[in-house]
Amino acid sequence: MVSKLRSKHALDELCKTILEERAKDNAKLLVTVCNGTGCRAGGSAAVIEELKHEIVSQGLTDKVNIRTTGCHGFCEAGPMFIVQPGDIFYQRLKVENMADIVRETIIGGNIIDNLLYTNPVDGATYIHQSDIPFYRGQQRIILGSNSRIDPCNIEDYIALGGYSALAKAFEQDSGQIIEEIKESELRGRGGAGFPTGVKWEATRKAYGEPKYVIVNCDEGDPGAFMDRTLMEGNPHLIIEGLIIGAYAIGTNEGIIYVRAEYPLALSNTEVALRQAEAYGLLGNDILGSGFNFHVRIHRGAGAFVSGESSAMVSAMQGEPGEPRLKYVHLAEFGLKGRPTNINNVETWANVPLIIDKGASWFNSIGTERSKGTKIFCLTGCVNNTGLVEVPMGMPLRDLIQDIGGGVPNNKKVKAVQVGGPSGGLIPEQHLHTAIDFDELSKMGAMMGSGGLIVMDEDTCVVDMAKFFVDFCCEESCGKCIAGREGLRIMREYLNEICAGEAGADAIEAIEDIAELMRDASLCALCRTAANPVITSLRYFREEYEDHIGQKRCPAKVCPSLVNYYVDPLKCNSMCDLCLSNCPSKAVQGRKFKPLWIDQEKCIKCGICSDVCSHRYKAVSKFSGEQVPSRFLRKGR
């Protein structure tokens, strides 16, 4: 039975005891295994079990510690683990690798070369995690602890100084804490970038009791998993930030809103809350301060619009997740009509760091108006995908080239989509743009929650804009006409453009709809939903004009504007892969005879090109271009 901590001194003593006990294990090897959602999908659970089995069977339980942790960020390389001492980084592990690792590395002290990371850009192989360009270019002040902590063991967090910021906060009054947050210039990491300290102060001064503080872990952007990763890998960091915020605002009730599709985040958070309460870090008279604070979890149903703060409040009250008019501020009239403060997970995670190290330390990172670091989900056409944390002010090009490793197959970057479905496209010529709330806004994009999708030269920006509008249209709550009908009509126009059926007035009509949505939509989600379309028109207008005027998709992506032909100069008619795999029987001819494609039967699925390309690349794609006569069968 754990005794509750009743003072800062008791917390310090516990930390000291934990460190002393662990110092006795310094002679042991430590294997920290990533067990986040991404690595779990790759089979990390089986890898961990096999590693434990090998350790036991070799009689090494007294010589090796295994620590399962949250996400290490480098999702491209999972499952992965690090062997300490030595910072040896093994990646893309399989169950059958465990016997070799135990025999060669843990017992023999040797490195297994084929399990090391090899940079696809220059072919260099790296032994140490800290040397890998993906990690070397980051500043992981928040994510860095993920690879050192078992999220279900509170003592791992305390050993790293966890909850010391909370103890320090209790030595100050609430006004001092709010001033510290204001001086740090921390801006909300959930999208709009509103100053966190100002929001806290407004909630504290608002009339009404009880007040509420809420963690927003809804995160519905396609391909975004920053908040989920933090809640999975280091839930105590968010809980500590939440308690500090509650103490500063003056409330005894907190809620962590997590979408139900995040089972691991939910499970680890529940464990962390129970442990924090058992150690006296939640509940009544926390650390002997006299401050009482209780936290509960609310499982979100998964609607994208519920990530909007006022819609989240409605959903938590059992009402439809629909936003409210913005003249009613949540700081004054939020959950149950009481003053409410909502910050997203990443914002809360910064709070203990600021209180512990000071506003001036936080201010030293970033730009004049955007302080600290930002976590991004780096995805798309880039060699190194995963979760990255970089200082504000880093140019987008450096993030893509140095950390992301550039675009595969030496292709060129065409654009970067920043900010999720409400963000915007930034073209290659503007990749010098700094990661900064204001600089991104000037480009027509936004920081958003941190989604970042790299597009190469083979990406159709019209098709990409249609994807985001389709998403927003499906996820719209439908409460306001401007958002509901604007998205629907815009989607119809984009479908017509991609199908080569749009009239000459389509672009002007889309621009009019976008302007209406910005002016008349109820919430920020629909006001910004047209951003991908508007920015793609701003920087790639000629691509829209090609679709409309020439019935041509330059990227050869839109199926209705693409034709497939067999090049007789490349096809030897011996493999018949296109013939046997065509679902519509459009490929005509027979093995060892000339093959051709009946355009009337072709459904533009691209299977013939896919199965052929890895051998002869004989099936070619054309889009609105004159087909060379040699591609056409004689007599047809």
ZAMARGU-4260 file (C-alpha; in steps of 0.2 Angstrom, whole numbers, plus 5000, padded with zeros to 4 digits):
<rodrens>
0) 5000/5000/5000 | 5007/5017/4994 | 5007/5031/5007 | 5001/5047/5001 | 5013/5061/4999
5) 5009/5076/5011 | 5022/5088/5006 | 5035/5094/4994 | 5049/5086/5005 | 5040/5070/5004
10) 5040/5070/4985 | 5058/5075/4985 | 5062/5061/4997 | 5052/5048/4986 | 5062/5054/4970
15) 5078/5052/4980 | 5074/5035/4985 | 5068/5029/4968 | 5085/5036/4960 | 5095/5027/4974
20) 5086/5011/4971 | 5089/5012/4952 | 5107/5017/4954 | 5109/4999/4961 | 5104/4993/4944
25) 5117/5003/4934 | 5126/4987/4930 | 5111/4981/4921 | 5107/4984/4903 | 5091/4993/4900
30) 5080/4990/4885 | 5067/5003/4882 | 5054/4996/4869 | 5042/5007/4860 | 5024/5001/4863
35) 5014/5015/4856 | 5000/5013/4844 | 5010/5013/4829 | 5023/5000/4835 | 5009/4990/4842
40) 5001/4989/4824 | 5018/4983/4818 | 5019/4969/4831 | 5028/4976/4846 | 5018/4967/4858
45) 5024/4950/4851 | 5042/4957/4850 | 5041/4962/4869 | 5035/4945/4874 | 5048/4936/4864
50) 5062/4947/4871 | 5056/4943/4889 | 5055/4925/4885 | 5073/4925/4878 | 5079/4935/4893
55) 5072/4922/4905 | 5077/4907/4895 | 5095/4914/4895 | 5095/4917/4914 | 5098/4936/4912
60) 5084/4942/4922 | 5096/4949/4935 | 5106/4958/4921 | 5093/4966/4910 | 5078/4977/4913
65) 5065/4979/4900 | 5054/4995/4900 | 5039/4997/4888 | 5037/5015/4884 | 5026/5026/4873
70) 5029/5032/4856 | 5047/5036/4851 | 5041/5046/4836 | 5050/5038/4822 | 5035/5028/4816
75) 5043/5024/4800 | 5056/5013/4809 | 5044/5004/4821 | 5044/4992/4830 | 5060/4999/4838
80) 5070/4999/4854 | 5085/5006/4862 | 5099/4997/4872 | 5107/5007/4886 | 5121/5010/4890
85) 5126/5014/4872 | 5111/5022/4865 | 5110/5007/4852 | 5095/5009/4841 | 5087/4994/4833
90) 5072/4996/4821 | 5059/4987/4811 | 5061/4972/4823 | 5052/4955/4822 | 5050/4941/4834
95) 5063/4931/4825 | 5076/4945/4829 | 5075/4943/4848 | 5086/4928/4850 | 5100/4936/4839
100) 5099/4952/4849 | 5100/4943/4866 | 5115/4932/4860 | 5124/4945/4850 | 5121/4962/4859
105) 5115/4958/4876 | 5127/4944/4880 | 5141/4947/4867 | 5141/4966/4866 | 5141/4966/4847
110) 5131/4976/4835 | 5119/4968/4823 | 5121/4979/4807 | 5106/4974/4798 | 5094/4980/4812
115) 5102/4997/4812 | 5094/5012/4804 | 5101/5016/4786 | 5097/5033/4779 | 5088/5032/4763
120) 5096/5048/4757 | 5114/5045/4758 | 5115/5026/4763 | 5124/5030/4780 | 5120/5018/4794
125) 5118/5024/4812 | 5121/5015/4828 | 5115/5028/4841 | 5098/5035/4841 | 5104/5053/4845
130) 5115/5053/4829 | 5100/5049/4817 | 5096/5064/4807 | 5077/5062/4811 | 5081/5064/4830
135) 5096/5075/4828 | 5087/5090/4820 | 5073/5090/4834 | 5072/5099/4850 | 5061/5086/4860
140) 5057/5096/4876 | 5040/5087/4878 | 5042/5071/4868 | 5060/5067/4874 | 5053/5059/4890
145) 5042/5047/4880 | 5056/5035/4877 | 5061/5035/4895 | 5045/5032/4904 | 5033/5017/4906
150) 5017/5027/4906 | 5009/5015/4918 | 5023/5017/4931 | 5021/5034/4940 | 5039/5031/4948
155) 5047/5033/4931 | 5039/5050/4929 | 5044/5055/4947 | 5062/5049/4944 | 5063/5062/4930
160) 5057/5076/4942 | 5039/5073/4939 | 5027/5083/4949 | 5041/5095/4956 | 5033/5109/4945
165) 5016/5106/4954 | 5025/5107/4971 | 5034/5123/4966 | 5017/5130/4960 | 5009/5127/4977
170) 5023/5139/4984 | 5015/5153/4974 | 4998/5161/4973 | 4987/5159/4958 | 4990/5176/4951
175) 5009/5173/4951 | 5006/5157/4941 | 4995/5165/4928 | 5008/5179/4926 | 5021/5166/4923
180) 5011/5158/4909 | 5007/5175/4902 | 5026/5180/4902 | 5030/5164/4894 | 5019/5169/4879
185) 5013/5151/4878 | 5000/5150/4864 | 4987/5137/4862 | 4993/5122/4852 | 4976/5116/4846
190) 4974/5128/4831 | 4970/5146/4834 | 4985/5150/4845 | 4976/5160/4858 | 4987/5166/4872
195) 4985/5153/4886 | 4988/5165/4901 | 4975/5177/4895 | 4962/5163/4893 | 4966/5157/4911
200) 4965/5174/4918 | 4948/5177/4910 | 4941/5161/4917 | 4948/5165/4934 | 4940/5182/4934
205) 4923/5176/4928 | 4908/5175/4939 | 4901/5158/4944 | 4905/5142/4953 | 4911/5129/4951
210) 4923/5132/4937 | 4930/5118/4925 | 4946/5114/4917 | 4946/5102/4902 | 4959/5093/4892
215) 4955/5092/4874 | 4961/5076/4867 | 4948/5074/4853 | 4960/5077/4838 | 4950/5072/4823
220) 4962/5078/4809 | 4966/5065/4796 | 4983/5058/4800 | 4986/5068/4816 | 4991/5059/4832
225) 5001/5071/4842 | 4989/5072/4857 | 4985/5054/4857 | 5004/5050/4858 | 5007/5061/4873
230) 4992/5054/4882 | 4998/5036/4878 | 5016/5039/4882 | 5017/5052/4896 | 4999/5055/4904
235) 5007/5061/4920 | 5014/5077/4911 | 4997/5082/4906 | 4989/5078/4922 | 5002/5089/4931
240) 4999/5103/4919 | 4980/5101/4922 | 4982/5102/4941 | 4993/5118/4940 | 4980/5126/4928
245) 4966/5121/4940 | 4975/5129/4955 | 4979/5145/4945 | 4961/5146/4939 | 4953/5141/4955
250) 4943/5126/4952 | 4942/5108/4960 | 4935/5099/4945 | 4944/5093/4929 | 4939/5083/4914
255) 4950/5074/4901 | 4940/5073/4885 | 4947/5058/4875 | 4939/5051/4859 | 4934/5033/4861
260) 4944/5028/4846 | 4960/5030/4857 | 4959/5014/4868 | 4977/5015/4873 | 4977/5033/4878
265) 4961/5030/4888 | 4969/5015/4897 | 4985/5023/4901 | 4976/5039/4907 | 4965/5029/4918
270) 4980/5020/4926 | 4989/5037/4928 | 4974/5045/4937 | 4973/5030/4949 | 4991/5031/4953
275) 4992/5050/4955 | 4977/5048/4968 | 4986/5034/4977 | 5001/5044/4979 | 4992/5060/4985
280) 4995/5070/4969 | 4976/5070/4965 | 4961/5071/4977 | 4960/5081/4993 | 4974/5091/5001
285) 4987/5088/4987 | 5004/5088/4994 | 4998/5096/5010 | 4993/5112/5001 | 4975/5112/5006
290) 4970/5111/4987 | 4957/5098/4982 | 4956/5093/4964 | 4947/5078/4956 | 4948/5073/4938
295) 4937/5062/4927 | 4938/5055/4909 | 4924/5059/4896 | 4924/5047/4881 | 4921/5057/4865
300) 4910/5049/4852 | 4923/5053/4838 | 4914/5068/4829 | 4927/5079/4821 | 4917/5095/4825
305) 4917/5090/4844 | 4936/5096/4844 | 4929/5114/4843 | 4928/5120/4861 | 4910/5125/4862
310) 4904/5109/4852 | 4914/5099/4865 | 4905/5107/4879 | 4888/5103/4870 | 4894/5085/4868
315) 4899/5083/4886 | 4882/5089/4891 | 4874/5075/4881 | 4868/5087/4867 | 4873/5086/4849
320) 4891/5091/4846 | 4887/5108/4838 | 4896/5124/4840 | 4889/5140/4848 | 4889/5158/4843
325) 4906/5165/4848 | 4899/5180/4857 | 4896/5168/4871 | 4913/5164/4878 | 4917/5148/4887
330) 4927/5157/4900 | 4911/5165/4906 | 4897/5152/4901 | 4904/5135/4897 | 4900/5118/4904
335) 4884/5118/4913 | 4883/5137/4911 | 4899/5139/4922 | 4916/5147/4918 | 4926/5134/4908
340) 4944/5133/4902 | 4949/5121/4888 | 4966/5118/4882 | 4973/5104/4871 | 4985/5091/4876
345) 5000/5099/4870 | 4996/5115/4878 | 4994/5107/4895 | 5010/5097/4892 | 5020/5114/4891
350) 5014/5120/4908 | 5025/5110/4920 | 5040/5114/4910 | 5037/5133/4911 | 5033/5132/4929
355) 5049/5122/4933 | 5061/5131/4921 | 5053/5148/4921 | 5045/5159/4908 | 5062/5166/4902
360) 5068/5149/4898 | 5053/5145/4887 | 5054/5163/4879 | 5072/5159/4873 | 5065/5146/4862
365) 5056/5151/4846 | 5052/5167/4837 | 5046/5184/4843 | 5028/5180/4843 | 5028/5161/4843
370) 5037/5154/4858 | 5043/5136/4862 | 5042/5121/4851 | 5028/5113/4841 | 5024/5094/4838
375) 5020/5089/4820 | 5014/5073/4812 | 5026/5072/4797 | 5017/5062/4784 | 5015/5060/4765
380) 5028/5059/4752 | 5043/5060/4764 | 5056/5047/4768 | 5055/5049/4787 | 5037/5049/4793
385) 5032/5051/4811 | 5030/5063/4826 | 5043/5077/4826 | 5045/5091/4839 | 5055/5107/4832
390) 5057/5125/4839 | 5046/5138/4832 | 5054/5147/4818 | 5062/5132/4809 | 5060/5134/4790
395) 5048/5121/4783 | 5061/5116/4771 | 5073/5111/4785 | 5060/5101/4793 | 5056/5092/4777
400) 5074/5089/4771 | 5084/5088/4786 | 5072/5079/4798 | 5060/5071/4785 | 5075/5065/4774
405) 5067/5073/4758 | 5055/5065/4746 | 5057/5047/4741 | 5065/5042/4723 | 5073/5059/4722
410) 5056/5067/4717 | 5053/5086/4720 | 5042/5093/4733 | 5027/5101/4725 | 5018/5108/4741
415) 5016/5105/4759 | 4998/5105/4768 | 5000/5113/4785 | 4986/5113/4798 | 4975/5098/4793
420) 4959/5099/4784 | 4957/5118/4789 | 4975/5122/4784 | 4982/5127/4768 | 4995/5122/4754
425) 5012/5130/4754 | 5021/5128/4737 | 5039/5123/4736 | 5045/5141/4732 | 5039/5146/4749
430) 5046/5132/4759 | 5058/5145/4767 | 5042/5150/4777 | 5046/5149/4796 | 5035/5138/4807
435) 5027/5152/4816 | 5008/5156/4819 | 5008/5172/4810 | 5020/5168/4796 | 5009/5153/4791
440) 4994/5163/4792 | 5001/5175/4780 | 5004/5161/4767 | 4985/5156/4769 | 4989/5141/4780
445) 4988/5139/4799 | 4997/5130/4812 | 4982/5120/4817 | 4985/5105/4828 | 5001/5100/4819
450) 4996/5090/4804 | 5009/5092/4790 | 5008/5082/4773 | 5021/5083/4760 | 5016/5081/4742
455) 5028/5077/4728 | 5027/5081/4709 | 5015/5067/4706 | 5001/5074/4717 | 4986/5082/4710
460) 4982/5098/4720 | 4964/5098/4714 | 4962/5080/4720 | 4970/5084/4737 | 4959/5099/4739
465) 4944/5088/4735 | 4949/5076/4748 | 4949/5089/4762 | 4933/5096/4757 | 4925/5079/4756
470) 4931/5076/4774 | 4925/5092/4781 | 4908/5090/4772 | 4906/5073/4780 | 4911/5079/4797
475) 4901/5096/4796 | 4888/5097/4810 | 4876/5105/4798 | 4870/5118/4810 | 4873/5133/4799
480) 4868/5135/4781 | 4884/5143/4776 | 4895/5128/4782 | 4883/5114/4777 | 4877/5120/4760
485) 4894/5129/4756 | 4904/5113/4758 | 4891/5103/4749 | 4891/5114/4733 | 4910/5116/4734
490) 4912/5097/4734 | 4900/5096/4719 | 4911/5108/4709 | 4927/5100/4714 | 4920/5083/4708
495) 4915/5090/4692 | 4932/5098/4689 | 4941/5081/4693 | 4929/5072/4681 | 4932/5085/4667
500) 4914/5090/4667 | 4916/5108/4675 | 4911/5124/4666 | 4922/5139/4664 | 4913/5148/4678
505) 4918/5134/4691 | 4933/5143/4698 | 4924/5159/4701 | 4909/5150/4709 | 4921/5141/4721
510) 4929/5158/4726 | 4912/5165/4729 | 4907/5151/4740 | 4923/5151/4750 | 4921/5170/4753
515) 4903/5167/4759 | 4909/5153/4771 | 4922/5164/4779 | 4910/5178/4782 | 4894/5168/4787
520) 4899/5151/4795 | 4895/5148/4813 | 4912/5141/4819 | 4930/5142/4814 | 4929/5124/4807
525) 4918/5129/4792 | 4926/5147/4791 | 4943/5139/4787 | 4937/5123/4778 | 4939/5132/4761
530) 4958/5135/4765 | 4965/5120/4755 | 4955/5125/4740 | 4959/5144/4741 | 4977/5141/4744
535) 4978/5128/4730 | 4970/5141/4718 | 4982/5154/4724 | 4997/5144/4720 | 4991/5131/4707
540) 4978/5140/4698 | 4984/5134/4681 | 4981/5116/4687 | 4963/5119/4689 | 4962/5128/4672
545) 4970/5112/4664 | 4957/5101/4672 | 4943/5113/4666 | 4949/5119/4649 | 4960/5105/4643
550) 4951/5091/4652 | 4969/5086/4658 | 4976/5081/4674 | 4994/5086/4674 | 4998/5074/4688
555) 4989/5060/4680 | 4979/5056/4695 | 4961/5060/4692 | 4954/5044/4684 | 4941/5052/4672
560) 4955/5062/4664 | 4967/5048/4662 | 4969/5035/4648 | 4979/5019/4649 | 4989/5012/4634
565) 5000/4997/4631 | 5017/5002/4623 | 5021/4989/4610 | 5039/4994/4610 | 5041/4989/4629
570) 5028/4975/4630 | 5035/4958/4626 | 5018/4950/4628 | 5025/4936/4638 | 5019/4939/4656
575) 5001/4943/4652 | 4999/4951/4670 | 4989/4966/4664 | 4978/4954/4654 | 4975/4942/4668
580) 4972/4955/4682 | 4961/4967/4672 | 4944/4967/4682 | 4934/4974/4667 | 4942/4963/4653
585) 4947/4979/4644 | 4965/4972/4640 | 4963/4963/4624 | 4974/4950/4615 | 4983/4935/4622
590) 4999/4929/4628 | 5013/4930/4616 | 5003/4941/4604 | 5001/4960/4604 | 4990/4967/4618
595) 4980/4983/4618 | 4967/4991/4629 | 4949/4994/4624 | 4945/5012/4630 | 4926/5009/4631
600) 4928/4995/4643 | 4942/5002/4653 | 4936/5008/4671 | 4953/5018/4674 | 4957/5007/4690
605) 4975/5007/4686 | 4978/4989/4690 | 4986/4986/4673 | 4999/4999/4676 | 5002/4993/4694
610) 5006/4975/4690 | 5016/4980/4675 | 5026/4994/4681 | 5038/4983/4692 | 5044/4974/4677
615) 5043/4982/4660 | 5033/4998/4663 | 5024/4995/4647 | 5007/5001/4652 | 5008/5020/4650
620) 4996/5034/4657 | 4991/5049/4647 | 4980/5064/4652 | 4972/5075/4639 | 4988/5072/4628
625) 4988/5065/4610 | 4993/5047/4611 | 5007/5042/4600 | 5002/5031/4586 | 5013/5017/4591
630) 5002/5015/4606 | 4987/5011/4596 | 4983/4994/4589 | 4984/4993/4570 | 4967/4994/4562
635) 4959/5002/4577
</rodrens>
